[in-house]
Amino acid sequence: MGSSEGSKGVILLGFLLLILLQSAAGRFVVEKNSLRVLSPDNIKGNYDCAIGNFGIPQYGGSMSGTVVYPKDNRKGCRKFEDFDISFKSKPGSLPTFVLLDRGDCFFALKVWNAQNAGASAVLVADDMEEPLITMDTPEEDVSAAKYVENVTIPSALIEKNFGEKLKKAVNGADLVNVNLDWREAVPHPDDRVEFELWTNSNDECGFKCDMLMKFVKDFKGAAQILEKGGYTQFTPHYITWYCPQAFTISRQCKSQCINHGRYCAPDPDQDFSSGYNGKDVVLENLRQLCVFKVANDSKKPWVWWDYVTDFQIRCPMKEKKYNKECADEVIKSLGLDLKGIEKCMGDPSADADNPVLKEEQDAQLGKGSRGDVTILPTLVVNNRQYRGKLEKGAVLKAICAGFEETTEPVVCLSDDLETNECLDNNGGCWQDKSANITACKDTFRGRVCECPTVDGVQFKGDGYSSCKPSGPGRCKLNHGGCWHETRNGRSYSACVDEEDGKCTCPPGFKGDGKSCQDIDECKEKKACQCPECSCTNTWGSYECTCSSDLLYMRDHDTCISKKAATEVKSAWTAVLVIIIGLAMAAGGAYLVYKYRFRVSLKHNRIIMVFGYTNTINLQLNIFWFMRETRSH
């Protein structure tokens, strides 16, 4: 490349850098978590700290520890073993949080050295008065890649003033206990998590590309389970930038951009004259976006993960297969609509906006609580940028922290993500061991004590010390928690469905309903008081007997002879026969009366008809007589 063209390249890169820096300075958001000082009292309280963009922040959880400020190697740029310093916690003691000073080496190297010495977390104190910044990994540093990907402890940057307070407390021999809390670092409003992955199809950009490719392959299974179950809404994104108008006809822009400089990506091998160009990356990024859109329209958005992982395996740059032909083969093998994808991609040579890539550039700008996306790769969970290592377990932990408590899917409660706090002393919640019922619910953020619903019966209470079944059917569940006992085939219970949550001892027993004792009716109620009576108490009742040949009548609490009882019985039988006879006689008389009444009624009707006929004949005779008289 000539000196003139080289100078243009330098100017172009300068413009691009300026554009990115202006964007970052204006809207970059530092993601924070809470740091609470528990002791000493003079600095007790809550403080902000910036989550480091490496290691594994404990999203959804918290961690307590003791702060240590080493006497030597206070910037942590050298191995602590060289100073015979160890931060390993002794059995039974709190984890060690190492406080280090900013400066002289990469943030990630400080944390790496502290981790190797046994630290559980690292706090880096800023060396200037400024707002908090995000500690990031070194760019394109091959030597750094060897340790950055192995950092597994969380880290945070704290402000200079707060750092000075911690150092003073530690140097003053105070026990400094703090709690790092990430539970509110990710919003968790409901039972669905929305997350985005800002990625790149380039596979030759060093350890960051390698890390991204490994993450996509490892996370594919979990992502598809979450998406197919409707637990998440995933959207992939790709960062592009534009070429300044003055340079759109330059060789650099032409090799890195499509649509006349509107959408650009860095040259993979930074050689404009050979190998793959930046525009090849832009085209594949666009294709992957359209794969997602076509798959999403067919109600199978998770197929994007299949395409991306298959493309990485089958079409790598090293084998010169990073091209349209190889991509089309992957698309066909997944049964996707190839023509639909090509239509979505549009014409890359057109001097016009591409709707898909234009939408991506607009999405890079921060909205609401989310800042601009300037770091690649970036994960956004519920509109908050994830900070930390891009690794399956760490990312899944952050996504699971975005679910409302008790709504997490099973994948969030697997053993490799968290331990079941309900297994230890039932989480301190209420339980009924006899019925195997508990108020402890294991969630991603920890256990929740909440009275359960069992077989449609709702338990009510505080969940910690008390839960009582309530409403209809409650007595079917362990007798509603009330007293119950069976003896000699006879059972009693103090549970009554109608009495919501109350336990009442049944007749024949006394107590508070949680425990009931038999009442001795012979003594306490003085049953069987007649002179000839003899009372025997039974469980839940009593029995009375009479001496000699007497028979006990319970309703009257008296004894009568069996003969008298027989006579009474006979008398009642006679009375009953008489009553029945009288009833039958009355019924017969009624039937006779009814019969006679009907006969009488019929006879009267015949007389009336006969009389009526005679009257007519008499009138006719008179008429004819008068007529004969007149004619004469």
C-alpha positions in Angstrom: 0.0 0.0 0.0 1.4 3.4 -0.9 2.0 6.2 1.6 -0.9 8.2 0.3 -3.3 5.3 0.7 -1.7 4.4 4.0 -2.4 7.9 5.3 -6.0 7.7 4.1 -6.3 4.4 6.0 -5.0 6.0 9.2 -7.4 9.0 8.8 -10.2 6.6 8.2 -9.5 4.6 11.3 -9.2 7.8 13.2 -12.6 8.9 12.1 -14.1 5.5 13.0 -12.5 5.5 16.4 -13.8 9.1 17.0 -17.3 8.0 16.1 -17.1 5.0 18.5 -15.6 7.1 21.3 -18.3 9.8 21.0 -21.0 7.2 21.1 -19.4 5.4 24.1 -18.8 8.6 26.0 -22.4 9.8 25.5 -24.4 6.7 26.4 -22.3 4.0 27.8 -23.9 2.7 31.0 -21.8 1.2 33.8 -23.5 -1.8 35.3 -23.4 -1.9 39.1 -24.1 -4.1 42.0 -24.5 -3.3 45.7 -21.7 -3.5 48.2 -22.8 -3.4 51.9 -20.3 -2.8 54.7 -21.4 -4.8 57.8 -18.6 -3.7 60.0 -17.0 -1.6 61.4 -19.8 0.8 62.4 -18.1 4.0 61.3 -18.3 3.0 57.6 -21.3 0.7 57.8 -23.7 1.2 54.9 -24.4 0.6 51.2 -22.0 1.6 48.4 -22.1 1.3 44.6 -19.5 -0.7 42.7 -19.0 -1.4 39.0 -19.2 -5.1 37.9 -16.0 -6.2 36.1 -16.5 -7.5 32.6 -14.7 -10.7 33.2 -14.8 -13.5 35.8 -18.2 -14.8 37.0 -20.4 -12.3 38.9 -22.9 -14.2 41.1 -26.1 -12.9 39.4 -29.1 -13.6 41.5 -27.1 -14.2 44.6 -24.8 -12.5 47.2 -21.5 -13.2 48.9 -20.2 -12.2 52.3 -16.5 -11.9 53.1 -13.7 -10.3 55.0 -11.7 -7.5 53.3 -7.9 -7.9 53.2 -5.5 -5.2 52.0 -2.0 -6.8 51.4 1.1 -5.1 52.7 3.0 -5.9 49.6 2.1 -6.1 45.9 -0.9 -3.8 46.5 -1.5 -3.3 42.8 -1.5 -7.1 42.3 0.6 -6.9 39.1 2.9 -9.7 40.3 2.2 -13.2 41.7 1.4 -13.1 45.4 3.3 -16.3 45.8 6.5 -14.3 45.2 5.7 -12.4 48.4 4.7 -15.5 50.3 1.1 -14.2 50.6 -2.0 -16.4 50.7 -5.6 -15.4 50.8 -7.0 -18.9 51.3 -9.8 -18.9 54.0 -9.4 -21.1 57.0 -12.1 -23.7 57.6 -15.1 -22.0 59.3 -14.1 -18.5 58.3 -15.6 -16.1 55.8 -14.2 -15.9 52.3 -11.4 -13.4 51.6 -12.1 -10.3 49.5 -8.8 -8.8 48.4 -8.6 -5.0 48.1 -6.1 -3.8 45.4 -5.1 -0.5 43.9 -5.6 0.5 40.3 -2.7 1.0 38.0 0.4 -0.5 36.3 -1.3 -3.5 34.7 -4.5 -4.9 33.3 -7.5 -5.2 35.7 -7.9 -8.9 34.7 -4.3 -9.6 35.6 -4.8 -8.2 39.1 -7.8 -10.4 39.6 -6.0 -13.5 38.1 -3.1 -13.1 40.5 -5.4 -12.7 43.5 -7.5 -15.7 42.5 -4.4 -17.9 42.3 -3.5 -16.8 45.8 -6.9 -18.0 47.2 -9.1 -14.8 47.0 -12.8 -15.3 46.6 -13.5 -11.8 45.2 -11.5 -8.7 44.3 -12.2 -5.0 44.9 -10.1 -2.6 42.9 -9.9 0.9 44.4 -9.7 3.7 41.8 -6.7 6.0 41.9 -8.6 9.1 40.8 -11.7 11.0 41.7 -14.1 10.0 38.8 -17.4 8.3 38.2 -17.2 4.5 38.2 -16.0 2.8 35.0 -16.3 -0.8 33.8 -13.1 -2.9 34.1 -12.7 -4.7 30.8 -10.4 -7.3 29.4 -7.3 -6.3 27.3 -8.1 -6.1 23.6 -6.3 -8.5 21.2 -3.7 -9.5 23.8 -2.6 -13.1 23.1 -0.8 -13.4 26.4 -3.8 -12.1 28.3 -6.0 -14.7 26.7 -4.3 -17.4 28.6 -5.5 -16.1 32.0 -8.6 -14.0 31.2 -10.7 -17.1 30.2 -9.7 -18.8 33.4 -10.8 -16.0 35.8 -13.8 -17.4 37.8 -14.1 -15.1 40.8 -16.2 -11.9 40.7 -14.6 -8.4 40.8 -15.7 -4.8 41.2 -14.3 -1.3 40.9 -15.0 1.0 43.8 -14.5 4.8 44.1 -11.3 6.2 45.4 -12.9 7.8 48.5 -14.6 4.6 49.5 -11.4 2.7 48.9 -9.5 5.0 51.3 -12.1 4.3 54.0 -11.6 0.5 53.6 -7.8 0.8 53.6 -7.9 2.9 56.8 -10.2 0.4 58.5 -8.1 -2.6 57.6 -4.8 -0.9 58.5 -6.4 0.1 61.8 -6.9 -3.6 62.7 -10.7 -3.4 62.3 -12.5 -6.5 61.1 -14.0 -5.3 57.8 -16.9 -7.5 56.8 -18.8 -6.7 53.5 -21.5 -8.3 51.4 -21.5 -8.2 47.6 -25.0 -8.4 46.3 -26.0 -9.1 42.6 -29.7 -9.9 43.3 -31.0 -6.6 41.9 -28.3 -6.3 39.1 -30.8 -7.9 36.7 -34.5 -6.8 36.8 -36.9 -9.7 37.4 -40.4 -8.4 36.8 -42.3 -11.5 35.5 -42.1 -15.1 34.4 -40.4 -14.4 31.0 -36.9 -13.2 30.4 -36.0 -11.2 27.3 -32.3 -11.4 26.3 -30.2 -10.4 23.4 -26.8 -11.5 22.2 -24.7 -9.0 20.3 -22.4 -11.2 18.3 -20.3 -11.5 15.1 -19.9 -14.2 12.5 -16.1 -13.5 12.2 -14.2 -16.5 13.5 -10.7 -15.1 13.1 -10.5 -12.2 15.6 -8.4 -13.8 18.3 -9.4 -15.2 21.7 -12.7 -13.2 21.9 -14.0 -14.8 18.8 -12.9 -18.2 20.1 -14.7 -17.5 23.4 -17.8 -16.4 21.6 -17.9 -19.4 19.3 -17.4 -21.8 22.3 -20.2 -20.0 24.2 -22.7 -20.3 21.3 -22.0 -24.1 21.0 -22.2 -24.7 24.7 -25.2 -22.5 25.4 -27.2 -23.8 22.4 -29.0 -26.6 24.3 -30.1 -24.4 27.3 -31.1 -21.6 25.0 -33.4 -23.8 22.9 -35.0 -25.4 26.0 -35.8 -22.0 27.3 -37.1 -20.7 24.0 -39.2 -23.8 23.2 -40.8 -23.7 26.6 -41.8 -20.1 26.2 -39.6 -19.0 29.1 -37.5 -16.5 27.2 -37.6 -14.3 24.1 -34.2 -14.3 22.4 -33.0 -11.8 19.8 -29.6 -11.9 18.1 -27.9 -8.6 17.1 -24.9 -7.7 15.1 -22.8 -4.5 15.4 -22.0 -2.5 12.3 -20.8 1.1 11.7 -20.8 3.4 8.7 -17.9 4.8 6.7 -17.6 8.6 6.7 -19.0 10.2 3.5 -15.6 11.5 2.4 -14.1 8.0 2.4 -16.9 5.9 0.8 -15.0 5.5 -2.5 -11.7 4.6 -0.7 -10.3 1.1 -1.0 -10.7 0.6 2.7 -14.4 1.4 2.8 -15.1 -0.6 -0.4 -13.5 -3.7 1.2 -15.1 -3.3 4.6 -18.6 -2.0 3.7 -21.7 -2.7 1.7 -24.5 -0.4 0.5 -22.0 2.3 -0.4 -20.4 2.6 3.0 -23.5 2.4 5.1 -22.7 -0.9 6.9 -19.1 -1.9 7.7 -17.1 -4.4 9.7 -13.3 -4.7 10.4 -11.2 -6.7 8.0 -10.7 -10.1 9.6 -7.0 -10.3 8.9 -6.4 -6.5 8.7 -5.2 -7.0 5.1 -7.2 -5.1 2.5 -5.5 -6.8 -0.4 -6.0 -10.5 0.5 -8.1 -13.0 2.4 -11.6 -12.2 3.6 -12.8 -8.6 3.8 -14.9 -6.8 6.3 -17.8 -6.8 3.8 -17.8 -10.6 3.8 -18.4 -10.4 7.5 -21.2 -7.9 7.1 -22.9 -10.1 4.5 -22.7 -13.2 6.8 -24.0 -11.1 9.7 -26.9 -10.0 7.6 -27.6 -13.6 6.5 -27.7 -14.8 10.1 -30.1 -12.0 11.0 -32.4 -13.0 8.2 -32.1 -16.7 9.2 -33.5 -15.6 12.6 -36.2 -13.5 11.0 -37.4 -16.3 8.7 -37.2 -18.9 11.5 -39.0 -16.6 13.9 -41.8 -16.0 11.3 -42.2 -19.8 11.1 -42.6 -19.9 14.9 -39.2 -21.6 15.4 -36.8 -18.9 16.4 -34.5 -21.4 18.1 -33.3 -22.7 14.7 -30.9 -19.7 14.7 -28.8 -21.5 17.2 -28.6 -24.5 14.9 -27.6 -22.4 11.9 -24.9 -20.5 13.8 -23.3 -23.5 15.3 -23.4 -25.5 12.1 -22.0 -22.6 10.1 -19.1 -22.3 12.5 -18.3 -26.0 12.2 -18.9 -26.4 8.4 -17.8 -23.0 7.0 -14.7 -21.7 8.9 -12.4 -19.0 7.4 -9.3 -21.2 7.9 -10.7 -23.7 5.4 -11.7 -21.0 3.0 -15.4 -22.1 3.3 -16.7 -18.8 4.8 -18.9 -18.1 1.8 -22.5 -18.0 0.4 -22.2 -21.5 -1.1 -21.4 -23.1 2.2 -24.0 -21.0 4.0 -26.7 -22.1 1.5 -25.9 -25.8 2.2 -26.4 -25.2 6.0 -29.7 -23.4 5.3 -30.9 -26.2 3.1 -29.9 -28.9 5.6 -32.0 -27.2 8.3 -35.1 -26.9 6.0 -35.2 -23.1 6.1 -36.7 -21.0 3.3 -33.6 -20.1 1.2 -35.5 -17.7 -1.1 -37.1 -16.0 1.9 -33.6 -15.4 3.4 -32.2 -14.0 0.2 -35.2 -11.7 -0.2 -34.7 -10.5 3.4 -31.0 -9.7 2.7 -31.8 -7.4 -0.2 -29.2 -6.0 -2.6 -25.8 -5.3 -0.9 -24.6 -3.1 -3.8 -27.6 -0.8 -3.7 -27.0 2.9 -2.8 -29.8 2.8 -0.3 -30.5 1.7 3.3 -30.9 -2.0 4.1 -34.0 -2.2 6.4 -32.5 -5.1 8.5 -29.1 -3.5 9.1 -30.6 0.0 9.6 -32.7 -1.5 12.4 -29.6 -3.0 13.9 -27.7 0.3 13.9 -30.7 1.9 15.6 -30.8 -0.9 18.2 -27.2 -0.2 19.2 -28.3 3.1 20.8 -29.1 2.9 24.4 -32.8 3.0 25.5 -34.1 3.3 29.0 -31.7 1.9 31.5 -29.6 0.2 28.9 -26.6 2.0 27.4 -25.1 1.9 23.9 -23.7 -1.4 22.9 -20.0 -0.8 22.3 -18.4 -4.0 23.6 -18.4 -7.0 21.4 -19.7 -9.6 22.4 -22.4 -8.2 24.7 -25.3 -10.0 26.4 -28.3 -8.0 27.4 -30.8 -9.5 29.9 -34.1 -7.7 30.6 -32.6 -4.5 29.1 -29.4 -4.7 31.3 -26.0 -5.4 29.9 -24.4 -8.5 31.3 -20.9 -8.1 32.7 -18.7 -11.1 33.2 -17.3 -14.1 31.5 -19.3 -15.3 28.4 -19.6 -18.9 29.7 -22.6 -21.2 29.8 -23.0 -21.4 33.6 -22.4 -17.8 34.3 -24.8 -16.5 31.5 -27.5 -19.0 32.5 -27.2 -17.7 36.1 -27.7 -14.2 34.9 -30.7 -15.2 32.7 -32.3 -17.2 35.6 -31.9 -14.1 37.8 -34.3 -12.3 35.4 -37.3 -14.5 36.4 -39.7 -13.4 39.0 -39.2 -15.5 42.2 -40.8 -19.0 42.1 -41.4 -18.8 38.3 -38.0 -20.2 37.2 -37.9 -23.1 34.8 -36.4 -26.4 35.9 -33.2 -25.7 34.0 -32.5 -22.8 36.4 -32.7 -25.2 39.4 -30.2 -27.8 38.2 -27.5 -28.9 40.5 -24.7 -27.2 38.5 -26.4 -23.8 39.0 -27.5 -23.8 42.6 -28.0 -25.9 45.7 -31.4 -26.6 47.1 -31.7 -24.6 50.3 -34.8 -26.5 51.3 -32.7 -29.6 51.9 -31.0 -28.0 54.9 -33.3 -27.8 57.9 -36.2 -27.3 55.4 -34.9 -23.8 54.8 -36.2 -22.8 58.2 -39.8 -22.9 56.9 -42.8 -24.7 58.3 -43.3 -28.3 57.5 -45.5 -31.3 58.4 -43.2 -34.3 58.3 -46.0 -36.8 58.9 -47.8 -35.6 55.7 -44.6 -34.7 53.8 -45.9 -31.1 53.3 -43.6 -28.1 53.4 -43.8 -24.3 52.9 -40.2 -24.2 51.6 -39.9 -23.4 47.9 -36.5 -23.5 46.3 -35.9 -20.6 43.8 -32.9 -19.3 41.9 -32.4 -16.5 44.4 -32.8 -18.7 47.4 -35.6 -20.3 49.3 -39.0 -18.8 49.9 -41.3 -19.7 52.8 -44.8 -19.8 51.4 -47.7 -21.9 52.6 -48.5 -24.5 49.8 -51.6 -25.7 48.0 -52.0 -29.4 48.2 -54.7 -31.3 46.2 -56.7 -28.1 45.8 -56.6 -27.2 49.5 -54.9 -23.9 50.3 -52.8 -23.6 53.4 -52.7 -20.3 55.1 -50.2 -18.8 57.5 -46.8 -17.0 57.7 -45.0 -19.9 56.1 -42.3 -19.9 58.8 -44.0 -21.1 61.9 -47.5 -21.9 60.9 -49.5 -23.1 57.9 -53.1 -24.4 58.3 -55.3 -25.9 55.6 -58.3 -23.7 54.8 -61.6 -24.2 53.0 -63.6 -27.2 51.8 -61.7 -30.5 51.7 -59.2 -29.5 54.3 -60.1 -32.4 56.6 -59.0 -34.8 53.9 -55.4 -33.6 54.3 -54.1 -35.0 57.6 -57.3 -34.1 59.3 -56.6 -30.4 58.7 -53.7 -30.5 61.2 -56.2 -31.3 64.0 -56.3 -34.1 66.5 -57.4 -37.5 65.3 -57.3 -41.0 66.7 -58.6 -44.5 66.0 -59.2 -47.2 68.7 -60.9 -50.6 68.3 -62.1 -49.7 64.8 -63.7 -46.4 65.9 -62.2 -43.1 64.7 -62.7 -39.5 65.9 -61.4 -36.2 64.5 -61.4 -32.6 65.7 -61.5 -31.3 62.1 -64.7 -29.7 60.7 -64.7 -28.5 57.1 -67.1 -25.7 57.8 -65.0 -24.2 60.5 -62.2 -22.6 58.5 -58.9 -23.5 60.2 -60.4 -24.3 63.5 -60.1 -27.6 65.4 -62.9 -28.6 67.7 -63.0 -31.7 69.8 -65.9 -33.9 68.9 -68.7 -34.8 71.5 -67.4 -37.0 74.2 -63.9 -35.4 74.1 -62.4 -32.2 75.5 -59.3 -30.2 74.6 -58.1 -27.4 72.3 -58.6 -29.4 69.1 -54.9 -30.0 68.7 -55.1 -32.6 71.4 -58.3 -34.1 72.7 -58.9 -36.3 75.8 -61.9 -38.6 76.5 -64.5 -37.2 78.8 -65.5 -39.5 81.7 -69.3 -38.9 81.4 -69.9 -41.1 84.5 -68.0 -38.6 86.7 -68.0 -35.3 84.9 -71.5 -35.3 83.4 -73.0 -37.6 86.1 -74.6 -39.9 83.6 -76.8 -42.8 84.8 -78.1 -41.2 87.9 -81.1 -43.4 88.6 -80.8 -45.6 91.8 -80.6 -48.9 89.9 -78.2 -47.5 87.2 -74.6 -48.5 86.8 -72.3 -46.3 84.6 -69.3 -47.5 82.6 -67.1 -45.0 80.7 -66.1 -45.8 77.2 -63.7 -44.0 74.7 -65.8 -41.2 73.3 -69.0 -42.2 75.0 -70.5 -44.2 78.0 -72.7 -47.2 78.8 -75.4 -47.6 81.4 -76.7 -50.8 82.8 -79.4 -51.7 85.3 -79.3 -54.2 88.1 -81.3 -57.5 88.2 -83.8 -57.8 85.3 -84.3 -54.1 84.8 -83.9 -52.4 81.5 -82.2 -49.0 81.0 -84.1 -46.3 79.1 -81.4 -43.7 78.1 -83.8 -41.0 77.0 -85.4 -40.9 80.5 -82.3 -42.0 82.4 -84.3 -44.6 84.3 -84.6 -48.4 84.8 -87.8 -50.3 84.3 -88.5 -54.1 84.5 -88.4 -56.1 81.4 -92.0 -57.3 82.1 -93.2 -53.7 82.3 -91.3 -53.0 79.2 -93.1 -55.9 77.5 -96.5 -54.7 78.8 -95.8 -51.1 77.7 -94.8 -52.5 74.4 -98.0 -54.6 74.2 -100.1 -51.6 75.2 -98.5 -49.5 72.5 -99.2 -52.3 70.0 -102.9 -52.5 71.0 -103.2 -48.7 70.7 -101.5 -48.9 67.3 -104.0 -51.6 66.2 -107.0 -49.5 67.4 -105.7 -46.5 65.6 -105.2 -48.5 62.4 -108.8 -50.0 62.8 -110.4 -46.6 63.3 -108.5 -45.2 60.3 -109.7 -48.1 58.1 -113.3 -47.7 59.4 -113.2 -44.0 58.6 -111.9 -44.7 55.2 -114.7 -47.3 54.5 -117.4 -44.9 55.7 -116.0 -42.2 53.4 -116.2 -44.6 50.4 -119.8 -45.6 51.2 -120.8 -42.0 51.5 -119.2 -41.1 48.3 -120.9 -44.0 46.5 -124.4 -43.0 47.8 -123.8 -39.4 46.9 -123.1 -40.3 43.3 -126.2 -42.6 43.1 -128.5 -39.9 44.5 -127.1 -37.3 42.1 -127.9 -39.6 39.2 -131.5 -40.3 40.4 -132.2 -36.6 40.8 -131.0 -36.0 37.2 -133.5 -38.7 35.9 -136.4 -37.1 37.8 -135.6 -33.7 36.5 -135.5 -35.0 32.9 -138.9 -36.8 33.4 -140.6 -33.8 34.9 -139.3 -31.6 32.1 -140.8 -34.0 29.5 -144.2 -34.1 31.2 -144.3 -30.4 31.3 -143.7 -30.1 27.6 -146.5 -32.7 26.9 -149.0 -30.8 29.1 -148.3 -27.6 27.3 -148.8 -29.3 23.9 -152.2 -30.8 24.9 -153.4 -27.4 26.1 -152.3 -25.8 22.8 -154.2 -28.4 20.7 -157.3 -28.1 22.9 -157.5 -24.3 22.5 -156.9 -24.6 18.8 -159.8 -27.1 18.4 -162.1 -24.8 20.5 -161.3 -21.8 18.3 -162.0 -23.7 15.1 -165.5 -24.4 16.3 
